[in-house]
Amino acid sequence: MTKRRLAFWVFMTLAIYALCIASGIVLKTQFPSVNDPVYGVFKDLIPFFIAIPAAWLGYCFSRRLVYLQQLRALWTQINSAVQACIQYTHSDSPTRETYGSVLTEMSAVIDEIRGAFKNIGEKPGNRGLFPFEEIKGIRQTVSDLGFGDKYDMKAAQNCRERVVEQWKKVQEPFLSEFDRQEPTYPSSPFRKR
């Protein structure tokens, strides 16, 4: 469950709680007698008014945790595949097997992203747009670089620069899906003390 969807459901649940409280206040003012059956029924239903939205919130937070675990595993896989592409561009004369391995890893990452995210604007009859197009661009850049006689060190350096540039474009939007915080006790020589 994405951050946006979780926020929506938390807001809706709080709105239900607020509606229940407001209903209770209105019923108490309309039916002030302690023995009034309308207010009595409302009081009897209070445990359900509390338990059902609370159970729904528990379900929503559980789905969010599973989603975050899936994203962290996907992040690790993407990072590994992109680093393999960068390392490929450092090779003097990569083999067909290395070339195939790197491209296979990137293709697997692309399909894993499809499993984690819907395409943008995806509807029945409309495939939509891939959510992180730069990942496909990285694969194509390395694919164009080639191997063997086609491989050139100058082209490899240009390829590496394009891969790093595309990777940087993916990082911020992808990482914004996580609930990340600044560390309490960071260690950096560039930080003012």
N, C-alpha and C positions, 0 to 999 in steps of 0.2 A: 504494500500500500504506500503510495507516494506521500510526501509531506503535505502536499496540497489536499489530497483526499482525506488524510487523517485530520487535518485542521477543519475541513468541512464537517466531518462526522462528530468531532468534539464540539464544534459550535452548535450543531443540530441537537446533540444530546443535552447541552447546557440550556438550549432553548426549550426543550421538553421539560427539564427540571423547573425552569422559570415559569412555564405555563402551568405546571402542577402546583407550584407555590401560589401563583396568582389565582388559580381556580379554588384552592383551599381557602384563601382569604375571602374571595367573593362568596363562596358557599357558607363560610362562617358568619359573614355579615348578613346574608340573606336568610339563613336558618340558624339563629343564635342559640336555640335550645340544644342542650347536650344530647337529648334523646331524639332529636329529629332524625328520621330515617335517611334523608338525602345526605346530610353531613356524616352520618354514621357509616353509610356505604363508602363514602369518600375516604374516611379514616381507615376502614377495613382494607381498602385498595392501596393505601400508601406503600406497604412493602413491595407490591408489584411495580408501583411508579418509581421506586428506588432501584429494585433489583434488575428489571428488564433493561433500562438504559445503562446501568453499571455493567451488566453482562455484555451488552453490545460494545461498550467502550473497551472492555477486556479483550473482546474478539478483535477490535480494530487495532489495539496496541500489539496484540500477538501477530497479526498480519504484517504490521509495520516492522516488527523485529525480524520476521522471516524474510521480508523484502530487503532489509538492510544486510542481512547475512548473504543473500543472493547477490546483491550489488557488490559487497566486499570481495566475494569470490570472483565475480566477473571483473572487478577492478584489477585483481591480482593477475588474472589471465590476460587482460588487455595489456597491462604493463609489461608482462613477460614477452608477449608477442611483439610489441613495439620495440622493446630493448633488443630482441633477436633481429629485428629489421635494422636497427642502428648498428649492431655488431656486424651484420652482414656487409654493411657498407665499408667496414674497416678491413675486410678481407683483401688479400692481394690477388688471389685467383680462386674464387669460390667454385665449388663443384655443383653439378646438377642436383645431387642429393641435398646439399645445404640449401640451395635455391628452392627446391621443392618443399623442403621442410619448413622454411620460413614462410612461404606462401600458403602452405597448408595450415600453419598455425594462425596466420592472419585470417584466412577464410573461416576457420573454426570460430574465431573471435567475432567475426561479423555475424555468423549465425547465432552465437550465444547472445549477442546484443538484440537480435530479432526475437529471441526467446524471452528476454527480460523487459523489452519496451515495445509498445505498439508503434507502428510507423505514424508519423505526423499526418493527421487528416485521413487516417485509414478508415474506410467504410466498406460495406459490401459493394463490390464492383469497382472500388477505387483503392489501389494498393497504398497510396500515400507516399510520403517521403521518409527515407531512412533517417533516424534521429541523430546520428553522429556520422555524417557523410565523410568527415576527414579520415575516419578509420578506413573506409573504403579507398580513399585517396592515398593513404599510406601504402596499402596493398598494391595499388596500381603503380605507384612510384617505384616500388621495389621490383615489381613485375617488369616494368619498362627498362630497368637497369640491366636485367639479364644475368648471364653467367658465361664462363668460358671465354671465347674470343671476343664476344660482344661486350664483355665487362671492361670498363675503363675506370681508372682510379680518379680521374678528374670528374667524371660523371658520377662516380660513387660519392665523392665529397658533396656535389650538388644535391644528390639524392638524399644524403644524410641531413643536409640543411633543410630540405623540404619536409622530410619525415619529422624532424624535431619541431619545425614550425607548425605542422598540422597536429602533432601530438599536443603541443601547448594550447591549441585552439579547442581541443577536446577536454582537456583537464578541468577547466573551471566549470563548464556546464555539467559535466558528469559528476564532479565532486560536490556540486551544490545539491545533489540528491541526498547526500549524507547529512547527518546531524553532527557536524564537526564544530569543535570549540577550540579556542586558544588554550594551550597548556597553562596550568597554574604556575609551574616552575620551569619556564623555558631556559635553554642554554644557548646563547648566541653571542659571539664576539662583537656583533654589530648592534646589539641592544644597549641602549643607554641605561645605566644603573642608577 
